[in-house]
Amino acid sequence: METLEDVRLERVFPVSAEVLFRFISTPEGLTSWWGPEGLSVPEHDLDFSRKGPWFSVMVNGEGQRFKVSGHVTHVDPPKSVGFTWAWHDDADRRGFESHVTFTVTETDRGAHLVIDHRGLPDTEAAENHTKGWTSSLVKLERLAV
């Protein structure tokens, strides 16, 4: 029997829940931190403020392209947004689909963000996504001050 893996990361940002929600849901906010350090996002339809399809193409310094896409499944401003997630192969075929939820709560120290990435196919995928989300959060931490 196949065992699916989950990733959960948490951070507190010194901003209001509304400000943090804009960073995690709007095209302007998402493109400012989306993708691990060292990657740019030259092509995208990153809009998590509405249900529907999304995609992004991340490019590293050597020009390698990494496409990921999905469907925004729910939006509950300024509390949470959920979306499916699947990497594309070199022939642009979508692979295994998992699900991500961003949850924001107000605390006395600022806005608390939880990233839940559920249903990853194996431990290696979970480890890779932990590294990717952690690196992306470093970029968000620089912005959300």
C-alpha positions as CSV (number, residue, x, y, z in Angstrom):
1,M,0.0,0.0,0.0
2,E,1.3,3.4,-1.0
3,T,1.8,5.9,1.9
4,L,1.4,9.6,1.0
5,E,3.5,12.2,2.8
6,D,2.6,15.6,4.2
7,V,4.6,18.7,4.8
8,R,3.7,21.4,7.4
9,L,5.7,24.7,7.8
10,E,4.8,27.6,10.1
11,R,6.1,31.1,10.4
12,V,5.0,34.4,12.1
13,F,5.3,37.7,10.2
14,P,5.2,41.1,11.8
15,V,2.3,42.2,9.7
16,S,-1.5,42.0,9.9
17,A,-3.4,39.0,8.6
18,E,-4.8,41.1,5.8
19,V,-1.4,42.2,4.6
20,L,0.0,38.6,4.8
21,F,-3.1,37.3,3.0
22,R,-2.3,39.7,0.1
23,F,1.2,38.3,-0.1
24,I,-0.2,34.7,-0.4
25,S,-3.2,35.3,-2.7
26,T,-2.6,38.1,-5.2
27,P,-0.5,38.0,-8.3
28,E,1.6,40.9,-7.1
29,G,2.2,39.4,-3.7
30,L,2.8,35.8,-4.9
31,T,5.3,36.7,-7.6
32,S,7.4,38.7,-5.1
33,W,8.3,35.5,-3.1
34,W,7.1,32.4,-5.1
35,G,9.7,29.8,-5.8
36,P,13.0,28.9,-4.0
37,E,15.8,31.4,-3.8
38,G,17.7,31.7,-7.1
39,L,14.7,31.1,-9.3
40,S,12.7,33.6,-11.1
41,V,9.0,33.4,-12.3
42,P,8.9,34.8,-15.9
43,E,5.6,33.1,-16.8
44,H,2.6,32.6,-14.5
45,D,-1.1,32.9,-13.8
46,L,-0.7,33.1,-10.0
47,D,-3.9,34.5,-8.7
48,F,-5.1,32.7,-5.5
49,S,-7.8,35.4,-4.8
50,R,-10.3,33.5,-6.9
51,K,-11.1,29.8,-7.6
52,G,-9.8,28.4,-10.9
53,P,-6.7,27.3,-12.7
54,W,-3.2,28.6,-12.0
55,F,0.3,27.9,-13.2
56,S,3.9,29.1,-12.8
57,V,7.1,28.5,-14.6
58,M,10.2,28.9,-12.5
59,V,13.6,29.3,-14.1
60,N,17.0,28.9,-12.5
61,G,20.3,30.6,-13.3
62,E,21.2,28.0,-15.9
63,G,17.9,28.5,-17.8
64,Q,16.2,25.3,-16.6
65,R,12.4,25.6,-16.5
66,F,10.2,24.1,-13.8
67,K,6.4,24.3,-14.4
68,V,3.8,23.6,-11.8
69,S,0.1,24.0,-12.0
70,G,-3.2,23.4,-10.3
71,H,-6.6,24.6,-9.4
72,V,-7.5,27.0,-6.6
73,T,-10.0,25.0,-4.6
74,H,-11.1,27.5,-1.9
75,V,-10.5,31.1,-0.9
76,D,-11.5,32.5,2.5
77,P,-10.0,35.9,2.9
78,P,-8.0,36.7,5.1
79,K,-7.9,33.2,6.6
80,S,-7.0,30.6,4.0
81,V,-6.6,29.6,0.4
82,G,-6.2,26.0,-1.0
83,F,-5.0,24.7,-4.3
84,T,-4.0,21.6,-6.1
85,W,-0.3,21.2,-7.1
86,A,1.3,19.1,-9.8
87,W,4.7,19.4,-11.5
88,H,4.9,19.1,-15.3
89,D,7.5,17.0,-17.1
90,D,9.6,18.1,-20.1
91,A,6.7,17.3,-22.5
92,D,4.4,19.6,-20.4
93,R,2.4,16.6,-19.0
94,R,1.1,17.1,-15.4
95,G,2.4,14.6,-12.9
96,F,1.2,13.5,-9.5
97,E,-1.3,15.9,-7.9
98,S,-1.1,17.0,-4.2
99,H,-2.9,19.7,-2.3
100,V,-1.6,22.9,-0.6
101,T,-3.4,25.0,2.0
102,F,-2.1,28.4,3.3
103,T,-3.8,29.3,6.6
104,V,-3.4,32.7,8.2
105,T,-4.3,33.6,11.8
106,E,-3.8,36.8,13.7
107,T,-1.6,36.6,16.8
108,D,-0.2,39.1,19.3
109,R,3.1,38.9,17.5
110,G,1.7,39.3,13.9
111,A,0.2,37.1,11.3
112,H,0.9,33.3,11.6
113,L,1.2,31.4,8.4
114,V,0.8,27.6,8.1
115,I,1.6,25.9,4.8
116,D,0.1,22.4,4.7
117,H,1.2,20.5,1.6
118,R,-0.6,17.1,1.7
119,G,-0.6,14.0,-0.3
120,L,2.9,14.0,-1.7
121,P,3.8,10.7,-3.3
122,D,6.8,9.7,-1.1
123,T,9.4,10.8,1.4
124,E,11.8,12.2,-1.2
125,A,9.0,14.4,-2.6
126,A,8.2,15.6,0.9
127,E,11.8,16.4,1.6
128,N,12.2,18.3,-1.7
129,H,9.0,20.3,-1.1
130,T,10.1,21.1,2.5
131,K,13.3,22.5,1.0
132,G,11.5,24.5,-1.7
133,W,8.8,25.9,0.6
134,T,11.5,26.8,3.3
135,S,13.6,28.7,0.7
136,S,10.5,30.5,-0.6
137,L,9.6,31.5,2.9
138,V,13.0,33.1,3.4
139,K,12.1,35.4,0.5
140,L,8.7,36.1,2.0
141,E,10.3,36.9,5.4
142,R,12.4,39.6,3.7
143,L,9.3,41.2,2.3
144,A,6.7,40.9,5.0
145,V,8.3,43.2,7.5
